[in-house]
Amino acid sequence: MQTACVDIAVITNRSVKATGSATAVAHIWKDNKVTNHLKVHVTNITSLEAELIAIHIGLMSVFKNMDTHYIIVITDSLAAEKEIISLGNQYLQKSIISIAVKIQMFFEKDRCNSIYFWSSLSML
């Protein structure tokens, strides 16, 4: 028996203050409603790192749902979109290595699985 695809959207954003403290936020949407709201507060971090954390916490939450096949990540950071799937930047590797492994496992689980990154204007 085949299960239906579950479409999930991960909407991310971050806010970095001049003091170096940041808030990374991810909203998980499923069936046209927010099913999970995640927030992390961190210090001594760049805007790119904060956005990567937002994407990371959002995707990690989604990967817990075994029926997920189609994920849309909506972010206002083109740099974060590129870095989340790249292991080339030594500075950011510790921020993205674990999510890169999970993304690889997600794709290996089912050849129909897909993740799309959509760019949006800043939500702040």
Order of alpha helices (4+ residues) and beta strands (2+ residues): beta-beta-beta-alpha-beta-alpha-alpha-beta
